[in-house]
Amino acid sequence: MLRMVEENPALSTHFINYLVMRNRRIEQDLIDHMFNFSEKRLARTLLLLARNRPGNRVAPILEKIGQDTLAEMVGTTRSRVNFFMNKFRKLGYIHYNGGLTVYDSLASVLHE
């Protein structure tokens, strides 16, 4: 890898950008976990997963991810994830029936 980075400046630039963005994401996750309640952490996680889709369009994003997995990602219990998912659904921020659709309006939870 070191030889490739030394020989290819474009790869070097791309790799450094990747490392900086990865470090930034890790710092944001740590800050999020330390200072935000689980509701905001879940909203942020869902928005990040939705925005990683091609075109950033509204589309079913999570067909096979369970609430247990979301709970692990957020750092809370499955019952809390279930409670907040139901709350988000009732408020129209998400829709799920076989797949999960996350709407941009969910971002309002982050600013409360």
Helices and strands as residue ranges (DSSP letters): H 2-7, H 9-35, H 38-51, G 54-56, H 67-74, H 78-90, E 94-96, E 100-102, G 104-111
